[in-house]
C-alpha cells in the first residue's frame, strides 16, 4: 500500500481515537464486522505488549503481526496517548 494509511489503521483510528462504535466503523469503511473486530483485537494485543515495554521484534514473534503493521499501531498508540 505504500506510505498511505492502511485499512487497519483507518479502522483503529475511527474506533479508538474517534471513539466510534465498531459497527458504525465497519459500515463507514465498507468492511465486515469480523474484519473490524480482528483489527481492533490485534491493536489491543500490540498495545498490551507495548505497555509492557516490549520491542517490535518481540511483539512480532509473539503475535505474528507484520512489523510494518505493528509500527502503524505504535503510531496510533502514541496518538491515543497524546489525545488523553
PyMOL Python script that loads the backbone (N, CA, C, O; Angstrom):
from pymol import cmd

cmd.read_pdbstr("""\
ATOM      1  N   UNK A   1       0.799  -1.191   0.000  1.00  0.00           N
ATOM      2  CA  UNK A   1       0.000   0.000   0.000  1.00  0.00           C
ATOM      3  C   UNK A   1       0.848   1.264   0.000  1.00  0.00           C
ATOM      4  O   UNK A   1       0.308   2.365  -0.103  1.00  0.00           O
ATOM      5  N   UNK A   2       2.144   1.130   0.112  1.00  0.00           N
ATOM      6  CA  UNK A   2       2.986   2.308   0.122  1.00  0.00           C
ATOM      7  C   UNK A   2       2.894   3.035   1.446  1.00  0.00           C
ATOM      8  O   UNK A   2       2.709   2.413   2.492  1.00  0.00           O
ATOM      9  N   UNK A   3       3.023   4.349   1.404  1.00  0.00           N
ATOM     10  CA  UNK A   3       3.049   5.130   2.634  1.00  0.00           C
ATOM     11  C   UNK A   3       1.668   5.628   3.049  1.00  0.00           C
ATOM     12  O   UNK A   3       1.542   6.330   4.052  1.00  0.00           O
ATOM     13  N   UNK A   4       0.635   5.275   2.291  1.00  0.00           N
ATOM     14  CA  UNK A   4      -0.713   5.719   2.658  1.00  0.00           C
ATOM     15  C   UNK A   4      -1.191   4.959   3.894  1.00  0.00           C
ATOM     16  O   UNK A   4      -0.657   3.905   4.241  1.00  0.00           O
ATOM     17  N   UNK A   5      -2.202   5.514   4.544  1.00  0.00           N
ATOM     18  CA  UNK A   5      -2.748   4.873   5.741  1.00  0.00           C
ATOM     19  C   UNK A   5      -3.462   3.578   5.343  1.00  0.00           C
ATOM     20  O   UNK A   5      -4.221   3.548   4.375  1.00  0.00           O
ATOM     21  N   UNK A   6      -3.212   2.529   6.091  1.00  0.00           N
ATOM     22  CA  UNK A   6      -3.812   1.236   5.767  1.00  0.00           C
ATOM     23  C   UNK A   6      -5.259   1.182   6.258  1.00  0.00           C
ATOM     24  O   UNK A   6      -5.700   2.021   7.044  1.00  0.00           O
ATOM     25  N   UNK A   7      -5.969   0.192   5.781  1.00  0.00           N
ATOM     26  CA  UNK A   7      -7.346  -0.002   6.239  1.00  0.00           C
ATOM     27  C   UNK A   7      -7.359  -0.297   7.730  1.00  0.00           C
ATOM     28  O   UNK A   7      -8.229   0.175   8.461  1.00  0.00           O
ATOM     29  N   UNK A   8      -6.383  -1.086   8.173  1.00  0.00           N
ATOM     30  CA  UNK A   8      -6.317  -1.415   9.596  1.00  0.00           C
ATOM     31  C   UNK A   8      -6.168  -0.144  10.425  1.00  0.00           C
ATOM     32  O   UNK A   8      -6.869   0.051  11.418  1.00  0.00           O
ATOM     33  N   UNK A   9      -5.254   0.710  10.007  1.00  0.00           N
ATOM     34  CA  UNK A   9      -5.008   1.947  10.755  1.00  0.00           C
ATOM     35  C   UNK A   9      -6.239   2.847  10.727  1.00  0.00           C
ATOM     36  O   UNK A   9      -6.571   3.468  11.737  1.00  0.00           O
ATOM     37  N   UNK A  10      -6.910   2.924   9.598  1.00  0.00           N
ATOM     38  CA  UNK A  10      -8.106   3.746   9.482  1.00  0.00           C
ATOM     39  C   UNK A  10      -9.200   3.240  10.423  1.00  0.00           C
ATOM     40  O   UNK A  10      -9.853   4.028  11.107  1.00  0.00           O
ATOM     41  N   UNK A  11      -9.391   1.936  10.452  1.00  0.00           N
ATOM     42  CA  UNK A  11     -10.406   1.336  11.324  1.00  0.00           C
ATOM     43  C   UNK A  11     -10.081   1.629  12.783  1.00  0.00           C
ATOM     44  O   UNK A  11     -10.953   2.044  13.545  1.00  0.00           O
ATOM     45  N   UNK A  12      -8.830   1.414  13.169  1.00  0.00           N
ATOM     46  CA  UNK A  12      -8.436   1.642  14.561  1.00  0.00           C
ATOM     47  C   UNK A  12      -8.574   3.117  14.920  1.00  0.00           C
ATOM     48  O   UNK A  12      -9.040   3.453  16.009  1.00  0.00           O
ATOM     49  N   UNK A  13      -8.173   3.987  14.014  1.00  0.00           N
ATOM     50  CA  UNK A  13      -8.272   5.430  14.274  1.00  0.00           C
ATOM     51  C   UNK A  13      -9.723   5.830  14.534  1.00  0.00           C
ATOM     52  O   UNK A  13     -10.005   6.581  15.467  1.00  0.00           O
ATOM     53  N   UNK A  14     -10.640   5.329  13.710  1.00  0.00           N
ATOM     54  CA  UNK A  14     -12.052   5.671  13.879  1.00  0.00           C
ATOM     55  C   UNK A  14     -12.612   5.095  15.185  1.00  0.00           C
ATOM     56  O   UNK A  14     -13.353   5.776  15.894  1.00  0.00           O
ATOM     57  N   UNK A  15     -12.264   3.856  15.503  1.00  0.00           N
ATOM     58  CA  UNK A  15     -12.829   3.198  16.683  1.00  0.00           C
ATOM     59  C   UNK A  15     -12.181   3.670  17.984  1.00  0.00           C
ATOM     60  O   UNK A  15     -12.873   3.892  18.978  1.00  0.00           O
ATOM     61  N   UNK A  16     -10.868   3.821  17.981  1.00  0.00           N
ATOM     62  CA  UNK A  16     -10.164   4.153  19.222  1.00  0.00           C
ATOM     63  C   UNK A  16     -10.047   5.668  19.423  1.00  0.00           C
ATOM     64  O   UNK A  16     -10.440   6.196  20.463  1.00  0.00           O
ATOM     65  N   UNK A  17      -9.513   6.348  18.435  1.00  0.00           N
ATOM     66  CA  UNK A  17      -9.265   7.782  18.600  1.00  0.00           C
ATOM     67  C   UNK A  17     -10.539   8.610  18.492  1.00  0.00           C
ATOM     68  O   UNK A  17     -10.733   9.567  19.241  1.00  0.00           O
ATOM     69  N   UNK A  18     -11.415   8.231  17.543  1.00  0.00           N
ATOM     70  CA  UNK A  18     -12.663   8.976  17.377  1.00  0.00           C
ATOM     71  C   UNK A  18     -13.792   8.404  18.230  1.00  0.00           C
ATOM     72  O   UNK A  18     -14.883   8.972  18.287  1.00  0.00           O
ATOM     73  N   UNK A  19     -13.526   7.276  18.893  1.00  0.00           N
ATOM     74  CA  UNK A  19     -14.478   6.625  19.806  1.00  0.00           C
ATOM     75  C   UNK A  19     -15.813   6.276  19.137  1.00  0.00           C
ATOM     76  O   UNK A  19     -16.884   6.445  19.720  1.00  0.00           O
ATOM     77  N   UNK A  20     -15.715   5.787  17.899  1.00  0.00           N
ATOM     78  CA  UNK A  20     -16.918   5.374  17.176  1.00  0.00           C
ATOM     79  C   UNK A  20     -17.220   3.910  17.457  1.00  0.00           C
ATOM     80  O   UNK A  20     -16.320   3.120  17.744  1.00  0.00           O
ATOM     81  N   UNK A  21     -18.484   3.565  17.372  1.00  0.00           N
ATOM     82  CA  UNK A  21     -18.916   2.185  17.537  1.00  0.00           C
ATOM     83  C   UNK A  21     -18.326   1.328  16.418  1.00  0.00           C
ATOM     84  O   UNK A  21     -18.361   1.741  15.259  1.00  0.00           O
ATOM     85  N   UNK A  22     -17.783   0.146  16.730  1.00  0.00           N
ATOM     86  CA  UNK A  22     -17.201  -0.712  15.689  1.00  0.00           C
ATOM     87  C   UNK A  22     -18.167  -1.047  14.555  1.00  0.00           C
ATOM     88  O   UNK A  22     -17.740  -1.183  13.409  1.00  0.00           O
ATOM     89  N   UNK A  23     -19.444  -1.180  14.848  1.00  0.00           N
ATOM     90  CA  UNK A  23     -20.419  -1.460  13.785  1.00  0.00           C
ATOM     91  C   UNK A  23     -20.514  -0.279  12.823  1.00  0.00           C
ATOM     92  O   UNK A  23     -20.614  -0.468  11.611  1.00  0.00           O
ATOM     93  N   UNK A  24     -20.484   0.933  13.361  1.00  0.00           N
ATOM     94  CA  UNK A  24     -20.504   2.123  12.518  1.00  0.00           C
ATOM     95  C   UNK A  24     -19.216   2.211  11.693  1.00  0.00           C
ATOM     96  O   UNK A  24     -19.255   2.569  10.516  1.00  0.00           O
ATOM     97  N   UNK A  25     -18.089   1.887  12.306  1.00  0.00           N
ATOM     98  CA  UNK A  25     -16.803   1.899  11.596  1.00  0.00           C
ATOM     99  C   UNK A  25     -16.838   0.907  10.439  1.00  0.00           C
ATOM    100  O   UNK A  25     -16.362   1.212   9.346  1.00  0.00           O
ATOM    101  N   UNK A  26     -17.393  -0.268  10.670  1.00  0.00           N
ATOM    102  CA  UNK A  26     -17.486  -1.283   9.609  1.00  0.00           C
ATOM    103  C   UNK A  26     -18.284  -0.742   8.427  1.00  0.00           C
ATOM    104  O   UNK A  26     -17.892  -0.924   7.275  1.00  0.00           O
ATOM    105  N   UNK A  27     -19.388  -0.088   8.708  1.00  0.00           N
ATOM    106  CA  UNK A  27     -20.202   0.491   7.633  1.00  0.00           C
ATOM    107  C   UNK A  27     -19.452   1.597   6.908  1.00  0.00           C
ATOM    108  O   UNK A  27     -19.426   1.628   5.678  1.00  0.00           O
ATOM    109  N   UNK A  28     -18.840   2.503   7.663  1.00  0.00           N
ATOM    110  CA  UNK A  28     -18.129   3.631   7.065  1.00  0.00           C
ATOM    111  C   UNK A  28     -16.958   3.187   6.192  1.00  0.00           C
ATOM    112  O   UNK A  28     -16.670   3.803   5.165  1.00  0.00           O
ATOM    113  N   UNK A  29     -16.287   2.117   6.607  1.00  0.00           N
ATOM    114  CA  UNK A  29     -15.098   1.648   5.883  1.00  0.00           C
ATOM    115  C   UNK A  29     -15.421   0.533   4.884  1.00  0.00           C
ATOM    116  O   UNK A  29     -14.533   0.019   4.204  1.00  0.00           O
ATOM    117  N   UNK A  30     -16.693   0.172   4.806  1.00  0.00           N
ATOM    118  CA  UNK A  30     -17.123  -0.902   3.911  1.00  0.00           C
ATOM    119  C   UNK A  30     -16.355  -2.197   4.186  1.00  0.00           C
ATOM    120  O   UNK A  30     -15.867  -2.861   3.272  1.00  0.00           O
ATOM    121  N   UNK A  31     -16.266  -2.531   5.472  1.00  0.00           N
ATOM    122  CA  UNK A  31     -15.604  -3.749   5.920  1.00  0.00           C
ATOM    123  C   UNK A  31     -16.626  -4.615   6.650  1.00  0.00           C
ATOM    124  O   UNK A  31     -17.680  -4.138   7.070  1.00  0.00           O
ATOM    125  N   UNK A  32     -16.296  -5.875   6.791  1.00  0.00           N
ATOM    126  CA  UNK A  32     -17.152  -6.754   7.583  1.00  0.00           C
ATOM    127  C   UNK A  32     -16.920  -6.475   9.062  1.00  0.00           C
ATOM    128  O   UNK A  32     -15.871  -5.966   9.455  1.00  0.00           O
ATOM    129  N   UNK A  33     -17.894  -6.808   9.854  1.00  0.00           N
ATOM    130  CA  UNK A  33     -17.743  -6.647  11.307  1.00  0.00           C
ATOM    131  C   UNK A  33     -16.592  -7.525  11.799  1.00  0.00           C
ATOM    132  O   UNK A  33     -15.847  -7.125  12.693  1.00  0.00           O
ATOM    133  N   UNK A  34     -16.446  -8.706  11.224  1.00  0.00           N
ATOM    134  CA  UNK A  34     -15.352  -9.602  11.611  1.00  0.00           C
ATOM    135  C   UNK A  34     -13.983  -8.992  11.359  1.00  0.00           C
ATOM    136  O   UNK A  34     -13.077  -9.137  12.179  1.00  0.00           O
ATOM    137  N   UNK A  35     -13.825  -8.309  10.227  1.00  0.00           N
ATOM    138  CA  UNK A  35     -12.539  -7.667   9.908  1.00  0.00           C
ATOM    139  C   UNK A  35     -12.252  -6.545  10.901  1.00  0.00           C
ATOM    140  O   UNK A  35     -11.134  -6.429  11.404  1.00  0.00           O
ATOM    141  N   UNK A  36     -13.249  -5.729  11.182  1.00  0.00           N
ATOM    142  CA  UNK A  36     -13.074  -4.632  12.134  1.00  0.00           C
ATOM    143  C   UNK A  36     -12.714  -5.186  13.509  1.00  0.00           C
ATOM    144  O   UNK A  36     -11.808  -4.676  14.168  1.00  0.00           O
ATOM    145  N   UNK A  37     -13.419  -6.226  13.943  1.00  0.00           N
ATOM    146  CA  UNK A  37     -13.136  -6.837  15.242  1.00  0.00           C
ATOM    147  C   UNK A  37     -11.708  -7.384  15.290  1.00  0.00           C
ATOM    148  O   UNK A  37     -11.031  -7.257  16.311  1.00  0.00           O
ATOM    149  N   UNK A  38     -11.252  -7.983  14.205  1.00  0.00           N
ATOM    150  CA  UNK A  38      -9.890  -8.542  14.136  1.00  0.00           C
ATOM    151  C   UNK A  38      -8.846  -7.428  14.217  1.00  0.00           C
ATOM    152  O   UNK A  38      -7.851  -7.562  14.929  1.00  0.00           O
ATOM    153  N   UNK A  39      -9.067  -6.327  13.489  1.00  0.00           N
ATOM    154  CA  UNK A  39      -8.130  -5.199  13.535  1.00  0.00           C
ATOM    155  C   UNK A  39      -8.047  -4.636  14.963  1.00  0.00           C
ATOM    156  O   UNK A  39      -6.959  -4.334  15.454  1.00  0.00           O
ATOM    157  N   UNK A  40      -9.186  -4.500  15.611  1.00  0.00           N
ATOM    158  CA  UNK A  40      -9.198  -3.958  16.966  1.00  0.00           C
ATOM    159  C   UNK A  40      -8.546  -4.930  17.956  1.00  0.00           C
ATOM    160  O   UNK A  40      -7.826  -4.513  18.864  1.00  0.00           O
ATOM    161  N   UNK A  41      -8.801  -6.208  17.774  1.00  0.00           N
ATOM    162  CA  UNK A  41      -8.174  -7.219  18.631  1.00  0.00           C
ATOM    163  C   UNK A  41      -6.657  -7.152  18.490  1.00  0.00           C
ATOM    164  O   UNK A  41      -5.939  -7.157  19.489  1.00  0.00           O
ATOM    165  N   UNK A  42      -6.167  -7.090  17.251  1.00  0.00           N
ATOM    166  CA  UNK A  42      -4.728  -7.005  17.016  1.00  0.00           C
ATOM    167  C   UNK A  42      -4.147  -5.732  17.613  1.00  0.00           C
ATOM    168  O   UNK A  42      -3.064  -5.756  18.196  1.00  0.00           O
ATOM    169  N   UNK A  43      -4.859  -4.626  17.470  1.00  0.00           N
ATOM    170  CA  UNK A  43      -4.408  -3.361  18.053  1.00  0.00           C
ATOM    171  C   UNK A  43      -4.239  -3.515  19.560  1.00  0.00           C
ATOM    172  O   UNK A  43      -3.222  -3.105  20.119  1.00  0.00           O
ATOM    173  N   UNK A  44      -5.223  -4.098  20.209  1.00  0.00           N
ATOM    174  CA  UNK A  44      -5.157  -4.254  21.663  1.00  0.00           C
ATOM    175  C   UNK A  44      -4.062  -5.232  22.078  1.00  0.00           C
ATOM    176  O   UNK A  44      -3.449  -5.057  23.131  1.00  0.00           O
ATOM    177  N   UNK A  45      -3.810  -6.245  21.276  1.00  0.00           N
ATOM    178  CA  UNK A  45      -2.697  -7.164  21.556  1.00  0.00           C
ATOM    179  C   UNK A  45      -1.370  -6.418  21.496  1.00  0.00           C
ATOM    180  O   UNK A  45      -0.521  -6.577  22.374  1.00  0.00           O
ATOM    181  N   UNK A  46      -1.194  -5.607  20.460  1.00  0.00           N
ATOM    182  CA  UNK A  46       0.038  -4.824  20.317  1.00  0.00           C
ATOM    183  C   UNK A  46       0.144  -3.808  21.452  1.00  0.00           C
ATOM    184  O   UNK A  46       1.220  -3.634  22.024  1.00  0.00           O
ATOM    185  N   UNK A  47      -0.950  -3.142  21.780  1.00  0.00           N
ATOM    186  CA  UNK A  47      -0.931  -2.131  22.842  1.00  0.00           C
ATOM    187  C   UNK A  47      -0.568  -2.747  24.180  1.00  0.00           C
ATOM    188  O   UNK A  47       0.183  -2.150  24.952  1.00  0.00           O
ATOM    189  N   UNK A  48      -1.083  -3.921  24.465  1.00  0.00           N
ATOM    190  CA  UNK A  48      -0.764  -4.597  25.725  1.00  0.00           C
ATOM    191  C   UNK A  48       0.737  -4.845  25.839  1.00  0.00           C
ATOM    192  O   UNK A  48       1.340  -4.576  26.878  1.00  0.00           O
ATOM    193  N   UNK A  49       1.333  -5.356  24.772  1.00  0.00           N
ATOM    194  CA  UNK A  49       2.771  -5.625  24.787  1.00  0.00           C
ATOM    195  C   UNK A  49       3.577  -4.330  24.772  1.00  0.00           C
ATOM    196  O   UNK A  49       4.620  -4.250  25.421  1.00  0.00           O
ATOM    197  N   UNK A  50       3.118  -3.330  24.053  1.00  0.00           N
ATOM    198  CA  UNK A  50       3.768  -2.022  24.023  1.00  0.00           C
ATOM    199  C   UNK A  50       3.780  -1.429  25.440  1.00  0.00           C
ATOM    200  O   UNK A  50       4.795  -0.890  25.881  1.00  0.00           O
ATOM    201  N   UNK A  51       2.666  -1.529  26.136  1.00  0.00           N
ATOM    202  CA  UNK A  51       2.571  -1.008  27.508  1.00  0.00           C
ATOM    203  C   UNK A  51       3.510  -1.748  28.458  1.00  0.00           C
ATOM    204  O   UNK A  51       3.880  -1.216  29.504  1.00  0.00           O
ATOM    205  N   UNK A  52       3.894  -2.968  28.098  1.00  0.00           N
ATOM    206  CA  UNK A  52       4.854  -3.743  28.890  1.00  0.00           C
ATOM    207  C   UNK A  52       6.294  -3.507  28.422  1.00  0.00           C
ATOM    208  O   UNK A  52       7.208  -4.235  28.809  1.00  0.00           O
ATOM    209  N   UNK A  53       6.485  -2.476  27.580  1.00  0.00           N
ATOM    210  CA  UNK A  53       7.805  -2.070  27.072  1.00  0.00           C
ATOM    211  C   UNK A  53       8.489  -3.135  26.213  1.00  0.00           C
ATOM    212  O   UNK A  53       9.712  -3.269  26.237  1.00  0.00           O
ATOM    213  N   UNK A  54       7.699  -3.882  25.465  1.00  0.00           N
ATOM    214  CA  UNK A  54       8.280  -4.868  24.554  1.00  0.00           C
ATOM    215  C   UNK A  54       8.609  -4.194  23.227  1.00  0.00           C
ATOM    216  O   UNK A  54       7.909  -3.277  22.800  1.00  0.00           O
ATOM    217  N   UNK A  55       9.675  -4.651  22.579  1.00  0.00           N
ATOM    218  CA  UNK A  55      10.075  -4.057  21.307  1.00  0.00           C
ATOM    219  C   UNK A  55       9.323  -4.701  20.145  1.00  0.00           C
ATOM    220  O   UNK A  55       8.633  -5.708  20.310  1.00  0.00           O
ATOM    221  N   UNK A  56       9.471  -4.099  18.973  1.00  0.00           N
ATOM    222  CA  UNK A  56       8.740  -4.554  17.787  1.00  0.00           C
ATOM    223  C   UNK A  56       9.071  -6.005  17.448  1.00  0.00           C
ATOM    224  O   UNK A  56       8.183  -6.775  17.081  1.00  0.00           O
ATOM    225  N   UNK A  57      10.328  -6.374  17.567  1.00  0.00           N
ATOM    226  CA  UNK A  57      10.736  -7.754  17.249  1.00  0.00           C
ATOM    227  C   UNK A  57      10.005  -8.752  18.143  1.00  0.00           C
ATOM    228  O   UNK A  57       9.497  -9.762  17.655  1.00  0.00           O
ATOM    229  N   UNK A  58       9.946  -8.481  19.442  1.00  0.00           N
ATOM    230  CA  UNK A  58       9.257  -9.371  20.377  1.00  0.00           C
ATOM    231  C   UNK A  58       7.769  -9.430  20.059  1.00  0.00           C
ATOM    232  O   UNK A  58       7.177 -10.508  20.023  1.00  0.00           O
ATOM    233  N   UNK A  59       7.168  -8.263  19.827  1.00  0.00           N
ATOM    234  CA  UNK A  59       5.731  -8.222  19.528  1.00  0.00           C
ATOM    235  C   UNK A  59       5.439  -9.023  18.262  1.00  0.00           C
ATOM    236  O   UNK A  59       4.449  -9.753  18.205  1.00  0.00           O
ATOM    237  N   UNK A  60       6.285  -8.892  17.261  1.00  0.00           N
ATOM    238  CA  UNK A  60       6.127  -9.657  16.012  1.00  0.00           C
ATOM    239  C   UNK A  60       6.205 -11.162  16.286  1.00  0.00           C
ATOM    240  O   UNK A  60       5.374 -11.928  15.798  1.00  0.00           O
ATOM    241  N   UNK A  61       7.195 -11.578  17.060  1.00  0.00           N
ATOM    242  CA  UNK A  61       7.357 -13.008  17.348  1.00  0.00           C
ATOM    243  C   UNK A  61       6.167 -13.577  18.113  1.00  0.00           C
ATOM    244  O   UNK A  61       5.732 -14.698  17.846  1.00  0.00           O
ATOM    245  N   UNK A  62       5.649 -12.822  19.044  1.00  0.00           N
ATOM    246  CA  UNK A  62       4.551 -13.300  19.882  1.00  0.00           C
ATOM    247  C   UNK A  62       3.215 -13.293  19.140  1.00  0.00           C
ATOM    248  O   UNK A  62       2.433 -14.237  19.250  1.00  0.00           O
ATOM    249  N   UNK A  63       2.958 -12.222  18.385  1.00  0.00           N
ATOM    250  CA  UNK A  63       1.641 -12.049  17.769  1.00  0.00           C
ATOM    251  C   UNK A  63       1.566 -12.520  16.323  1.00  0.00           C
ATOM    252  O   UNK A  63       0.479 -12.789  15.812  1.00  0.00           O
ATOM    253  N   UNK A  64       2.724 -12.621  15.656  1.00  0.00           N
ATOM    254  CA  UNK A  64       2.795 -12.932  14.227  1.00  0.00           C
ATOM    255  C   UNK A  64       2.174 -11.835  13.359  1.00  0.00           C
ATOM    256  O   UNK A  64       1.823 -12.073  12.203  1.00  0.00           O
ATOM    257  N   UNK A  65       2.041 -10.637  13.923  1.00  0.00           N
ATOM    258  CA  UNK A  65       1.586  -9.479  13.162  1.00  0.00           C
ATOM    259  C   UNK A  65       2.815  -8.892  12.473  1.00  0.00           C
ATOM    260  O   UNK A  65       3.883  -8.805  13.078  1.00  0.00           O
ATOM    261  N   UNK A  66       2.670  -8.491  11.212  1.00  0.00           N
ATOM    262  CA  UNK A  66       3.829  -7.984  10.482  1.00  0.00           C
ATOM    263  C   UNK A  66       4.374  -6.712  11.143  1.00  0.00           C
ATOM    264  O   UNK A  66       3.636  -5.937  11.752  1.00  0.00           O
ATOM    265  N   UNK A  67       5.673  -6.528  11.002  1.00  0.00           N
ATOM    266  CA  UNK A  67       6.350  -5.415  11.676  1.00  0.00           C
ATOM    267  C   UNK A  67       5.842  -4.062  11.208  1.00  0.00           C
ATOM    268  O   UNK A  67       5.731  -3.133  12.008  1.00  0.00           O
ATOM    269  N   UNK A  68       5.532  -3.936   9.917  1.00  0.00           N
ATOM    270  CA  UNK A  68       5.049  -2.623   9.461  1.00  0.00           C
ATOM    271  C   UNK A  68       3.675  -2.302  10.043  1.00  0.00           C
ATOM    272  O   UNK A  68       3.368  -1.133  10.279  1.00  0.00           O
ATOM    273  N   UNK A  69       2.849  -3.308  10.279  1.00  0.00           N
ATOM    274  CA  UNK A  69       1.538  -3.079  10.915  1.00  0.00           C
ATOM    275  C   UNK A  69       1.744  -2.735  12.391  1.00  0.00           C
ATOM    276  O   UNK A  69       1.050  -1.874  12.932  1.00  0.00           O
ATOM    277  N   UNK A  70       2.689  -3.401  13.036  1.00  0.00           N
ATOM    278  CA  UNK A  70       2.995  -3.084  14.437  1.00  0.00           C
ATOM    279  C   UNK A  70       3.443  -1.631  14.548  1.00  0.00           C
ATOM    280  O   UNK A  70       3.046  -0.930  15.478  1.00  0.00           O
ATOM    281  N   UNK A  71       4.262  -1.177  13.613  1.00  0.00           N
ATOM    282  CA  UNK A  71       4.717   0.219  13.622  1.00  0.00           C
ATOM    283  C   UNK A  71       3.535   1.174  13.455  1.00  0.00           C
ATOM    284  O   UNK A  71       3.480   2.218  14.105  1.00  0.00           O
ATOM    285  N   UNK A  72       2.592   0.815  12.584  1.00  0.00           N
ATOM    286  CA  UNK A  72       1.391   1.648  12.419  1.00  0.00           C
ATOM    287  C   UNK A  72       0.606   1.699  13.727  1.00  0.00           C
ATOM    288  O   UNK A  72       0.141   2.761  14.141  1.00  0.00           O
ATOM    289  N   UNK A  73       0.463   0.548  14.372  1.00  0.00           N
ATOM    290  CA  UNK A  73      -0.250   0.511  15.648  1.00  0.00           C
ATOM    291  C   UNK A  73       0.492   1.334  16.700  1.00  0.00           C
ATOM    292  O   UNK A  73      -0.140   2.029  17.495  1.00  0.00           O
ATOM    293  N   UNK A  74       1.819   1.266  16.714  1.00  0.00           N
ATOM    294  CA  UNK A  74       2.604   2.085  17.652  1.00  0.00           C
ATOM    295  C   UNK A  74       2.298   3.566  17.457  1.00  0.00           C
ATOM    296  O   UNK A  74       2.113   4.300  18.427  1.00  0.00           O
ATOM    297  N   UNK A  75       2.246   3.999  16.206  1.00  0.00           N
ATOM    298  CA  UNK A  75       1.938   5.404  15.918  1.00  0.00           C
ATOM    299  C   UNK A  75       0.549   5.772  16.425  1.00  0.00           C
ATOM    300  O   UNK A  75       0.351   6.857  16.972  1.00  0.00           O
ATOM    301  N   UNK A  76      -0.412   4.868  16.246  1.00  0.00           N
ATOM    302  CA  UNK A  76      -1.767   5.117  16.732  1.00  0.00           C
ATOM    303  C   UNK A  76      -1.822   5.136  18.254  1.00  0.00           C
ATOM    304  O   UNK A  76      -2.573   5.915  18.841  1.00  0.00           O
ATOM    305  N   UNK A  77      -1.032   4.284  18.891  1.00  0.00           N
ATOM    306  CA  UNK A  77      -0.969   4.269  20.354  1.00  0.00           C
ATOM    307  C   UNK A  77      -0.447   5.615  20.857  1.00  0.00           C
ATOM    308  O   UNK A  77      -0.968   6.177  21.821  1.00  0.00           O
ATOM    309  N   UNK A  78       0.576   6.113  20.198  1.00  0.00           N
ATOM    310  CA  UNK A  78       1.128   7.423  20.587  1.00  0.00           C
ATOM    311  C   UNK A  78       0.105   8.533  20.380  1.00  0.00           C
ATOM    312  O   UNK A  78      -0.003   9.435  21.210  1.00  0.00           O
ATOM    313  N   UNK A  79      -0.654   8.477  19.274  1.00  0.00           N
ATOM    314  CA  UNK A  79      -1.720   9.452  19.034  1.00  0.00           C
ATOM    315  C   UNK A  79      -2.767   9.381  20.149  1.00  0.00           C
ATOM    316  O   UNK A  79      -3.243  10.406  20.639  1.00  0.00           O
ATOM    317  N   UNK A  80      -3.116   8.145  20.540  1.00  0.00           N
ATOM    318  CA  UNK A  80      -4.115   7.956  21.594  1.00  0.00           C
ATOM    319  C   UNK A  80      -3.605   8.553  22.906  1.00  0.00           C
ATOM    320  O   UNK A  80      -4.355   9.222  23.618  1.00  0.00           O
ATOM    321  N   UNK A  81      -2.330   8.312  23.226  1.00  0.00           N
ATOM    322  CA  UNK A  81      -1.757   8.841  24.458  1.00  0.00           C
ATOM    323  C   UNK A  81      -1.735  10.375  24.455  1.00  0.00           C
ATOM    324  O   UNK A  81      -1.982  11.007  25.482  1.00  0.00           O
ATOM    325  N   UNK A  82      -1.440  10.959  23.305  1.00  0.00           N
ATOM    326  CA  UNK A  82      -1.387  12.417  23.185  1.00  0.00           C
ATOM    327  C   UNK A  82      -2.767  13.059  23.296  1.00  0.00           C
ATOM    328  O   UNK A  82      -2.894  14.203  23.732  1.00  0.00           O
ATOM    329  N   UNK A  83      -3.805  12.310  22.895  1.00  0.00           N
ATOM    330  CA  UNK A  83      -5.155  12.874  22.924  1.00  0.00           C
ATOM    331  C   UNK A  83      -5.789  12.841  24.306  1.00  0.00           C
ATOM    332  O   UNK A  83      -6.818  13.475  24.538  1.00  0.00           O
ATOM    333  N   UNK A  84      -5.176  12.105  25.220  1.00  0.00           N
ATOM    334  CA  UNK A  84      -5.740  11.999  26.593  1.00  0.00           C
ATOM    335  C   UNK A  84      -5.360  13.176  27.449  1.00  0.00           C
ATOM    336  O   UNK A  84      -5.748  13.241  28.616  1.00  0.00           O
TER     337      UNK A  84
END
""", "prot")
cmd.dss("prot")
cmd.show_as("cartoon", "prot")
cmd.util.cbc("prot")
cmd.orient("prot")
